[in-house]
Amino acid sequence: MNRAEELFDRLKHGGLGAIEDLLADAQPESLFLDFKRSHRDGVGRTLEDSDNKNLSKGISGFANAEGGVLIWGIDCRRNEDGIEVTQKHALVDAGGFRTKIEGAISRATVPPHAKIETIHILDESGTGAGYVVVLVPKSESGPVRSVKTSNYHVRTGSDNSIISHDVLSGMFGKSWPPKVSINIVLRECTLSERQDYITIPMGITFVNYGATTAHNMYCSFLYTGLEADQILVQETSSEIFSLRRGILPVFSVSAKQGMIVVPGAADDVCNINLKLPLGFRNRVSITCTVGAEWLRSSSSRKRGQITGSRWTTPDFSDTTKRGQSSHGGIRSKQGSE
């Protein structure tokens, strides 16, 4: 039993006397204890926004540390000398407030934090007034984010400080890396005016399918079966991406320092145009390597066709048949197919 569980057990069995002892001992807020005064002392059909926010931050902060106890119905503030002073502000309906707290717990964090326990303790008034105690155990499954602040909090002293997901992942001894890939978007192919070559345009997009932000993504392409002037590359923005190409059949596009792709997002990287003469019969192979900072790169190789995770180009290894649908619906400038 850790310190948070010991404190909760003492309050559960000691009741009002245990709360009085905490106040008499001038027990300060700490790594394991947080006092909260409810707005309007808990009156209302639903939790006030400030109560929801305090609950959400409290669960996140304690779950991402060693666990802790929230006690509602006690105000704790620092006086002019910087000393914490606690005062009772009992909840008007302790049982009702407990019910509202329990209803809000599952919506307070992402992911919802399990095994939270609550009790309510009545005061001596006999009116139903009293206090609500919430035990927040340490998370065993990974970082817990506050829904109300959209931040990860961790209990440091008597505060719920904001901390990054990556740092928390390290604290939990786990790593949730970004999952990066590229999408290859095939656009409409065109036939030249003289009908002597076709242009196959493609857009390359960075995608982050993971749960954490990808930093400084990059991709490189190794191609065979094509001459250098048959594959034209242009980055979408020279301010964000850097394109490098030498005499070897390789080109790369990398994000400049500070560029990020957040989870679930995508960013257009570059445009590729294949200019293939009619009668082109070479077997084409393109190998793409994609990765991000602190992330192991992965490669994908296709022959005769280029495949993205969502889009597939047609097989362009034979362009002897003009305007056939096997080339993705090639259009001449006159609009014939």
Secondary structure, DSSP 8 states (H G I E B T S, - for coil): --HHHHHHHHHHHHHHHHHHHHHHTT----SSEEEE--GGGG-SSS--HHHHHHHHHHHHHHHTTT-EEEEETEEEEE-TTS-EEEEE--BTTHHHHHHHHHHHHTTTEES-----EEEEEE-TTSSS-EEEEEEE---SSS--EETTTSSEEEEETTEEEEE-HHHHHHHTT------EEEEEEE---EE-TTSSEEEEEEEEEEEE-SSS-EES-EEEEEEESS-GGGEEEEES-TTTEEEEE-SSSEEEEEE-TT-EE-TT-EEEEEEEEEEEETT-----EEEEEEEETTEEEEEEEEESS-B-SS-B----S---STT-GGGTS-EETT---
